[in-house]
């Protein structure tokens, strides 16, 4: 089930943008408002330096590797979010 309530998006579950990845998605009908709200949510979660960071961390036995992995994940998450926002025409250019 797609979580359409923004209150649940900080937890674990399927967000609208994980299903509707482009405006012409066959899954868009009926989810337009939730997708728009999810786009706003993603934009508001962009970090000050412009990146999106993982919302999780690795525990033992991989804690020492987490700082480098976190940086790599930030790069992948940021690229993913920017491409998604571009597909929906939500990137500010200037």
C-alpha positions as CSV (number, residue, x, y, z in Angstrom):
1,X,0.0,0.0,0.0
2,X,1.3,3.5,-0.9
3,X,1.5,5.8,2.1
4,X,-0.2,9.0,1.0
5,X,0.0,10.7,4.4
6,X,3.2,12.8,4.8
7,X,3.3,12.0,8.5
8,X,4.4,8.5,7.6
9,X,7.1,9.4,5.2
10,X,9.9,9.6,7.8
11,X,9.4,5.9,8.6
12,X,9.5,2.7,6.6
13,X,7.0,2.2,3.8
14,X,6.2,2.9,0.2
15,X,6.1,6.6,-0.7
16,X,4.3,7.8,-3.8
17,X,7.5,8.7,-5.6
18,X,8.8,5.2,-5.2
19,X,5.9,4.0,-7.4
20,X,5.3,7.1,-9.6
21,X,8.7,8.0,-10.9
22,X,7.6,10.1,-13.8
23,X,4.5,12.3,-14.7
24,X,3.4,9.8,-17.4
25,X,3.6,6.8,-15.0
26,X,0.6,4.5,-15.3
27,X,0.4,4.6,-11.5
28,X,-0.2,8.4,-11.4
29,X,-4.0,8.5,-11.6
30,X,-5.4,8.9,-8.2
31,X,-2.0,9.8,-6.6
32,X,-1.5,13.3,-8.1
33,X,-1.9,15.1,-4.8
34,X,0.2,12.6,-2.9
35,X,2.9,12.8,-5.6
36,X,3.0,16.6,-5.5
37,X,3.2,16.5,-1.7
38,X,5.9,13.9,-1.8
39,X,7.9,16.1,-4.3
40,X,7.6,19.0,-1.8
41,X,8.7,16.7,1.0
42,X,11.8,15.6,-0.9
43,X,12.7,19.2,-1.7
44,X,12.4,20.2,1.9
45,X,14.7,17.3,2.9
46,X,17.6,18.6,0.7
47,X,20.6,19.4,2.9
48,X,22.1,22.8,3.2
49,X,25.0,21.9,0.9
50,X,22.5,20.6,-1.7
51,X,22.7,16.9,-1.1
52,X,20.3,14.3,0.3
53,X,21.8,12.1,3.0
54,X,20.9,8.6,4.1
55,X,18.3,8.4,6.8
56,X,19.9,5.2,8.2
57,X,23.3,4.1,9.6
58,X,25.2,0.9,9.6
59,X,25.8,-0.7,13.0
60,X,28.4,-3.2,14.0
61,X,30.4,-4.9,12.5
62,X,30.5,-2.2,9.7
63,X,30.5,1.0,11.8
64,X,34.1,1.9,10.8
65,X,33.1,1.8,7.1
66,X,30.0,3.9,7.5
67,X,31.5,7.4,7.0
68,X,32.8,6.5,3.6
69,X,29.7,4.6,2.7
70,X,27.5,7.4,3.9
71,X,29.3,9.8,1.5
72,X,28.8,7.4,-1.4
73,X,25.2,6.9,-0.6
74,X,24.7,10.7,-0.4
75,X,26.0,10.9,-4.0
76,X,23.6,8.2,-5.2
77,X,20.6,9.6,-3.3
78,X,21.3,13.2,-4.6
79,X,21.6,12.1,-8.2
80,X,18.4,10.1,-7.9
81,X,16.5,13.0,-6.3
82,X,17.8,15.5,-8.9
83,X,16.8,13.2,-11.8
84,X,13.4,12.6,-10.2
85,X,12.8,16.4,-9.7
86,X,13.9,17.1,-13.2
87,X,11.4,14.6,-14.6
88,X,8.6,16.4,-12.8
89,X,9.8,19.9,-13.8
90,X,10.6,20.7,-10.2
91,X,14.3,21.8,-10.5
92,X,15.0,25.5,-10.1
93,X,17.5,26.7,-12.7
94,X,19.3,29.9,-12.4
